[in-house]
Amino acid sequence: MKFKVSDRIAAIKPYEAGKPLKAIEREYNIKKAVKLASNENPIGFSPKVTDAVLAHINEMNRYPEPGAHDLNRAIAGKLNVNPGNIVIGNGSDDIIALLAHAYLNPGDEALMPLPSFLMYEISVRTAKGAPVMVPLDDFTTNLDGLLEKITPATRLIFITNPFNPTGAVITHDAFHRFVSKVPDDVIIVVDEAYIEFVRDDSVYNSMTDPLADRRVVTLRTFSKAYGLAGFRVGYGIMDPEIAEILNRIRQPFNVNGLAQVAALAAIQDQDFLNKSIRTTHQAVDYLTGELEKMGFFVLPTQANFMMFDVRTDAKQVFEKMLEQGVIVRSMQSYGFHTFLRVNTGTMDENQRFLSVLKRTLNL
Ligand SMILES: Cc1ncc(COP(=O)(O)O)c(C=O)c1O
């Protein structure tokens, strides 16, 4: 029997996640593979997270706090906003989906760069909206191109700062110019998944004034700088009117109990966060320098990953590196046929990546 999938769902390309380590080790019969494909944090997370999770484990027969009360207060306190401005999700993926479901009627348009983080398109299509994609301009978000595509049907605009997968950024000035030209009834979602890694002061960062404009919803995550990708915690900072709507439609227990205590412990450990950011910067500088010494064009990045041009079929290079236990991302499905994306690892992982790359390309 062939079940009839709705046309809009059938049109969705499956999300291509970075392959999990265990799957690679199984498939290729290798031990100790290195995964530098999902922009995760190689140094792990704060030891305070471990203590908090272990202390909470015996309470896991209970449902968690529906609004992640303590975590909500901790985030609000850190950002100097009200608890009613924060909605916490099962990863920021969850908030992206909630926004699409809450604000798109069938056929309503959501603008986004092309390529973009795939969950924007998937969530918009699932919510019966119409994604409108605007190609990048020289690897950066084409803000003028996005403005040109605004119509009376536009409800949402997704922008990512720093941008995944290129690592490019939007400056304060460019962001404010952009926002001033967006109609009042359009929500601008600024995904700041990698904002903690930014070193350039001219880059727009919602932290300075997250609620300055009612139309701007900022997304943040514990998956990257805090190293909690496996726990699944992200959040949005937004006008209370929008937060109230998202809270109405989210699953009541969308953030599990261990995730709540893990994120709470993580946000309270500024020393670990500083170390995580410092280590990432060192690794970005090291990898960029080594790749450039090998003669590759490396895109400048403000995130924990970088794209570089191998000047040959990137998918084949990716496959050959996979067979040698190093997992990176081919950017072919994003339209960049000769580019790979790699994220920062530990020093050992970075060196292994570089030597496998050299061997693969006979350098
Ligand atoms: C731009 C961007 N937004 C959101 C996410 C998802 O974050 P989370 O783990 O909080 O769902 C990612 C993860 O890679 C990302 O690259």
The ligand as a Gaussian input file, in Angstrom:
#p B3LYP/6-31G(d) Opt

LIG

0 1
 C       22.477000      28.402000      12.027000
 C       22.010000      27.355000      12.975000
 N       20.875000      27.542000      13.645000
 C       20.417000      26.631000      14.499000
 C       21.103000      25.447000      14.705000
 C       20.487000      24.407000      15.593000
 O       20.786000      24.578000      16.871000
 P       20.127000      23.665000      17.979000
 O       21.086000      22.595000      18.278000
 O       19.921000      24.630000      19.122000
 O       18.803000      23.152000      17.467000
 C       22.276000      25.196000      14.033000
 C       22.984000      23.922000      14.224000
 O       23.887000      23.535000      13.566000
 C       22.745000      26.165000      13.126000
 O       23.863000      25.977000      12.418000

